[in-house]
Amino acid sequence: MGASSEARSGEASGAQVVTRFAPSPTGFLHLGGARTALFNWLYARHHGGRFLLRIEDTDRVRSTQPAIDAILDGMRWLGLDWDGDAVFQFARADRHAEIARTLVASGDAYRCYMTQEELAEQRARAQTEKRPFRLESPWRDADPASLPADKPFAVRLKAEREGATTIDDRVQGEVTVQNAELDDMILLRSDGTPTYMLAVVVDDHDMGVTHVIRGDDHLNNAFRQLGIIRALNRIAGDWPQPVYAHVPLIHGQDGAKLSKRHGALGVEAYRDELGILPEAFSNYLLRLGWGHGDEEIVPRDRAIALFDLADVGRSASRFDLKKLENLNGHYLREADDARLATLVAPRIEANLGISLSSEELDLLRRSMSELKPRAKELGEIADGAAFLFRSRPLELEPRATALLEGDGAALLESARFALDGVVEWSAPALEAAVRGVAEAAGVGLGKVAQPLRAALTGRTTSPGIFDVLELLGRTESLARLADACPSEVSI
């Protein structure tokens, strides 16, 4: 028995597109999960449909509230708003069990009383005979009158054994599996709790999901879930098959399955530890497996307008942290200065153990035009801006200290004297004064700028030295220069 053309019924009938993201809260929102959520969100928004969120928390041992909170927080950070309230799968266990009992009553499922020992014996026999294990339950076609009344049982689906099932997948194309390869999977465990396979089918139906977009590691699950869907459709006639789209997984640069050694972290780590902006992260996720010509920079509104499943590739994409950082650099340069200052401020406060005043926050904002062109992540901006807020006397790096020795000390004292005479404290006037010092000493401008930078920032790298002077202001700049000038050097 096959199933293919009806998979497109949601679009063909003009019904509203409904997608869903259904993470298991056994860990944080990871890279692949975030991309799955993004693709579902974009597809729903592109078609004017609905995007739903379901927390699949049936694994009560491994599901945690911190993981749920992290998933919701990560989605909000990425701007992936969902329609309606989030659905929690465990809370629907009674509904799942009800459907299992309906399948038993219709003869599409059965009570299986096989023990763990009997199952182990069948597996061992298959291994000895070097053949794939296929469950053969003596209870599949047992007379209902012969069923024991006092023994625990699981409810198993009576899988089809003849023919084949074909899925017309929107990404993978037509995929066919022989029904003989599908076993009688458990729907209800012996303790009465529903399995993931049953819960997914029931929840997707009850939530009105028309399109199931997920990783291709779930492709085998689709064939097993279709067995449940077809059985329920025979019973009730209102269980349409969703459109399936199984997206290739993300690999590391070496082509291996993505892992932490490739930089696969939770979404919160890209935000908090790596200093990535959400728009950069979303843009990068979008281009991991989807493309529109040569466009690399795809803002959110354009992504909504362009996104379709036809442009999702069949090959695994490769995660490249350097590309993500380069893309983030682009979005940093485009970002509003006030917003960047708000994002960078907590990093500076944590690094220096201070609390920035409103005046200092404004200074940080004004520094963004000089700091963000050089940065690829927020941490670099915070590090580059730290000199503005350090207490005097500055602690100098060893290489900066070396710049204040010998000729550097004399040039610094001359520069301090020249700068003290500047009336209008602006970058052009400050540059003219320092150039005058360099010309009088017969050296290049850099020979004067180097000790100035060391004295003003404590480092050998910084924004342009005249911008540094202007940002620090007259009083702070001259005070830092005085701190760094040895008293015995005469002007």
DADA-V541090 format. One record per residue. N is the residue number from 1. RES is the residue in one letter. PSI is psi in whole degrees, 0 to 359 (none if undefined). Layout:
((N,RES,PSI) (N,RES,PSI))
//
This chain:
((1,M,133) (2,G,171) (3,A,117) (4,S,291) (5,S,329) (6,E,348) (7,A,339) (8,R,11) (9,S,328) (10,G,318) (11,E,320) (12,A,324) (13,S,352) (14,G,10) (15,A,155) (16,Q,133) (17,V,132) (18,V,118) (19,T,170) (20,R,152) (21,F,128) (22,A,74) (23,P,152) (24,S,125) (25,P,54) (26,T,2) (27,G,182) (28,F,172) (29,L,109) (30,H,178) (31,L,310) (32,G,320) (33,G,319) (34,A,320) (35,R,319) (36,T,315) (37,A,316) (38,L,313) (39,F,318) (40,N,318) (41,W,313) (42,L,319) (43,Y,318) (44,A,315) (45,R,323) (46,H,322) (47,H,9) (48,G,28) (49,G,203) (50,R,143) (51,F,119) (52,L,157) (53,L,129) (54,R,125) (55,I,113) (56,E,82) (57,D,35) (58,T,339) (59,D,91) (60,R,338) (61,V,317) (62,R,341) (63,S,133) (64,T,153) (65,Q,320) (66,P,324) (67,A,319) (68,I,313) (69,D,320) (70,A,322) (71,I,312) (72,L,319) (73,D,317) (74,G,321) (75,M,321) (76,R,320) (77,W,321) (78,L,357) (79,G,26) (80,L,79) (81,D,139) (82,W,157) (83,D,132) (84,G,191) (85,D,151) (86,A,141) (87,V,133) (88,F,118) (89,Q,320) (90,F,327) (91,A,347) (92,R,17) (93,A,322) (94,D,321) (95,R,318) (96,H,316) (97,A,323) (98,E,317) (99,I,322) (100,A,318) (101,R,326) (102,T,320) (103,L,324) (104,V,316) (105,A,328) (106,S,351) (107,G,5) (108,D,353) (109,A,166) (110,Y,160) (111,R,126) (112,C,122) (113,Y,14) (114,M,139) (115,T,168) (116,Q,326) (117,E,319) (118,E,321) (119,L,317) (120,A,322) (121,E,319) (122,Q,320) (123,R,317) (124,A,321) (125,R,318) (126,A,321) (127,Q,318) (128,T,320) (129,E,2) (130,K,51) (131,R,156) (132,P,144) (133,F,125) (134,R,122) (135,L,133) (136,E,93) (137,S,128) (138,P,350) (139,W,357) (140,R,314) (141,D,28) (142,A,150) (143,D,126) (144,P,331) (145,A,342) (146,S,358) (147,L,132) (148,P,149) (149,A,347) (150,D,21) (151,K,145) (152,P,150) (153,F,156) (154,A,155) (155,V,123) (156,R,146) (157,L,139) (158,K,90) (159,A,149) (160,E,143) (161,R,347) (162,E,154) (163,G,201) (164,A,161) (165,T,132) (166,T,132) (167,I,128) (168,D,82) (169,D,137) (170,R,346) (171,V,313) (172,Q,347) (173,G,200) (174,E,127) (175,V,131) (176,T,139) (177,V,136) (178,Q,133) (179,N,334) (180,A,342) (181,E,350) (182,L,131) (183,D,174) (184,D,87) (185,M,156) (186,I,134) (187,L,317) (188,L,130) (189,R,171) (190,S,341) (191,D,5) (192,G,0) (193,T,141) (194,P,153) (195,T,167) (196,Y,316) (197,M,314) (198,L,314) (199,A,319) (200,V,314) (201,V,314) (202,V,315) (203,D,317) (204,D,319) (205,H,310) (206,D,332) (207,M,356) (208,G,26) (209,V,127) (210,T,333) (211,H,124) (212,V,105) (213,I,116) (214,R,177) (215,G,152) (216,D,358) (217,D,350) (218,H,3) (219,L,317) (220,N,325) (221,N,327) (222,A,319) (223,F,322) (224,R,320) (225,Q,330) (226,L,328) (227,G,320) (228,I,315) (229,I,315) (230,R,322) (231,A,316) (232,L,327) (233,N,326) (234,R,326) (235,I,309) (236,A,336) (237,G,9) (238,D,35) (239,W,75) (240,P,150) (241,Q,131) (242,P,164) (243,V,129) (244,Y,141) (245,A,106) (246,H,113) (247,V,132) (248,P,149) (249,L,169) (250,I,131) (251,H,169) (252,G,177) (253,Q,333) (254,D,4) (255,G,356) (256,A,164) (257,K,136) (258,L,134) (259,S,179) (260,K,331) (261,R,342) (262,H,356) (263,G,14) (264,A,105) (265,L,172) (266,G,154) (267,V,322) (268,E,333) (269,A,322) (270,Y,325) (271,R,307) (272,D,320) (273,E,320) (274,L,351) (275,G,39) (276,I,139) (277,L,148) (278,P,324) (279,E,327) (280,A,318) (281,F,316) (282,S,316) (283,N,318) (284,Y,316) (285,L,319) (286,L,318) (287,R,358) (288,L,80) (289,G,352) (290,W,146) (291,G,157) (292,H,95) (293,G,223) (294,D,11) (295,E,123) (296,E,321) (297,I,110) (298,V,95) (299,P,162) (300,R,315) (301,D,324) (302,R,325) (303,A,318) (304,I,318) (305,A,327) (306,L,333) (307,F,130) (308,D,157) (309,L,336) (310,A,338) (311,D,6) (312,V,128) (313,G,162) (314,R,348) (315,S,150) (316,A,139) (317,S,161) (318,R,127) (319,F,131) (320,D,106) (321,L,324) (322,K,320) (323,K,321) (324,L,317) (325,E,320) (326,N,320) (327,L,322) (328,N,323) (329,G,319) (330,H,313) (331,Y,332) (332,L,317) (333,R,330) (334,E,346) (335,A,152) (336,D,136) (337,D,319) (338,A,320) (339,R,316) (340,L,319) (341,A,320) (342,T,323) (343,L,327) (344,V,328) (345,A,312) (346,P,329) (347,R,318) (348,I,316) (349,E,319) (350,A,320) (351,N,322) (352,L,351) (353,G,41) (354,I,174) (355,S,120) (356,L,135) (357,S,172) (358,S,325) (359,E,321) (360,E,326) (361,L,323) (362,D,322) (363,L,317) (364,L,318) (365,R,316) (366,R,337) (367,S,346) (368,M,322) (369,S,334) (370,E,330) (371,L,320) (372,K,332) (373,P,336) (374,R,351) (375,A,152) (376,K,351) (377,E,164) (378,L,328) (379,G,325) (380,E,323) (381,I,316) (382,A,318) (383,D,320) (384,G,335) (385,A,350) (386,A,327) (387,F,333) (388,L,335) (389,F,8) (390,R,147) (391,S,150) (392,R,151) (393,P,144) (394,L,145) (395,E,118) (396,L,143) (397,E,153) (398,P,318) (399,R,328) (400,A,321) (401,T,320) (402,A,331) (403,L,344) (404,L,16) (405,E,158) (406,G,230) (407,D,331) (408,G,323) (409,A,316) (410,A,318) (411,L,322) (412,L,319) (413,E,321) (414,S,319) (415,A,321) (416,R,316) (417,F,318) (418,A,319) (419,L,329) (420,D,336) (421,G,0) (422,V,128) (423,V,309) (424,E,110) (425,W,79) (426,S,157) (427,A,314) (428,P,318) (429,A,322) (430,L,320) (431,E,319) (432,A,320) (433,A,316) (434,V,324) (435,R,324) (436,G,322) (437,V,315) (438,A,317) (439,E,320) (440,A,327) (441,A,353) (442,G,33) (443,V,167) (444,G,160) (445,L,324) (446,G,328) (447,K,332) (448,V,324) (449,A,327) (450,Q,308) (451,P,328) (452,L,314) (453,R,317) (454,A,317) (455,A,325) (456,L,329) (457,T,344) (458,G,7) (459,R,173) (460,T,354) (461,T,146) (462,S,176) (463,P,176) (464,G,138) (465,I,329) (466,F,329) (467,D,323) (468,V,313) (469,L,317) (470,E,319) (471,L,317) (472,L,329) (473,G,164) (474,R,307) (475,T,310) (476,E,319) (477,S,310) (478,L,326) (479,A,318) (480,R,322) (481,L,321) (482,A,320) (483,D,323) (484,A,347) (485,C,123) (486,P,138) (487,S,336) (488,E,351) (489,V,129) (490,S,154) (491,I,none))
//
